[in-house]
Amino acid sequence: MLGKTHCRVNPSQCANSFADPATMRAGGPRAMDKLRALQYLIKVADTLSFSGAARAFGVPASSISRRISDLEEELGVELLHRTTRTVRLTELGALYLEQVRAGVSRLDDAEELVGQRSSTPSGTLRISTMPSYGQLLLLPALEDFSDRYPGIVIDLHLSDSLVDLGRDQIDLAIRGGPQPQDRVVARRLDPNRFILVASPKYLAERGTPKTLEDLELQGHSALYYRGPNAVIKWQGQEDGAWRELAVPAGFISNDGVSLVAMARKHRGLALLSEWGLRDALASGELVRVELEQPVAVGRGREAGIYLLYLQARYQVPKVRVAVEFLVGRLTGGEAA
């Protein structure tokens, strides 16, 4: 085991002695105590709270604090800066955690994999998805999935915010946009085409726009979607160039289902994903509005709906069966 003085000189080398799961296992009870302290440290760093980490592990906050203090004493460095109201990593603590996080995660994955290898898939499956997609498409699929795999408990998080699968301890995420280039596996579920729609009554009263100029100057109202950072304005293409359209807002929401409801109530034009409009289009409550020029969000860049997961997590039975089931169901194929 590396001593305190060595840790002060080279924290990454000290961390590396615990970044390998086999090394942590080989150290016996003392190494396992350190592993637990590292797990506590990671959770405190992610939640910025001793109480949040305590809730996650089901132990008193004092136990969390004591284990991390013991780790700091052994390393001879301060990993956390504590005040009466806040807790955050020190600069050295951030460097240390960067080194050990991957190793701890690999050990957690390995233990879960071994624990489930000889049994039916079970445990808690954490899924993060966009609210509208979750309500309209994912929930019906998860009902059937739960019937097929009763030993798996679904922990569903509805949010448009970006997630870090490892840091946020998310098994699967569903997001829309360009194909991710990050260190994740991305399975395409849907092309995510956006279409302009309105109710027949709205168009009868306001007129049906044919051009971008009609859209901006005929007194139309736009039903805008608010993303995690800002309202997403519409883009129109003229002479090969994209520009932001100046269509006055009639209603703004971060929930696509609410925008569809307002369009059904004749409140304006909506530019939304086709998968969220299927029922309204089939019933005739909403109709497509075809313009002479392209209109889009994101300047017409190719996008899709993707199921995201870490390659290492696919080996865990609950994750593997969920991936294959959801890809089969949500792409229109047969679930495995």
Protein Blocks (a to p, Z undefined) as FASTA:
>chain_A
ZZfklmmmmmmlmmmmmmpmklmmmnommlmmmmmmmmmmmmmmmnopaklmmmmnopaf
klmmmmmmmmmmmnopafbdcdfkbccddfklmmmmmmmmmmmmmmmmmmmmmmmmmpcc
edjddddddfklmmmmmmmmmmmmmmmmmmbccdddddfbdcdfklnopabdcdeddddf
bfcddddfbgoiacddddfklmmmnopafbfklmmmnopacdddddfkbccdddddeehi
acddddddfbdcfbfklmmmmmmnopaccdddfklmmmmmmnomaccdddfbdcdehhlp
acdddddddfklmmpmklmmmmmmmmmmmnopacZZ
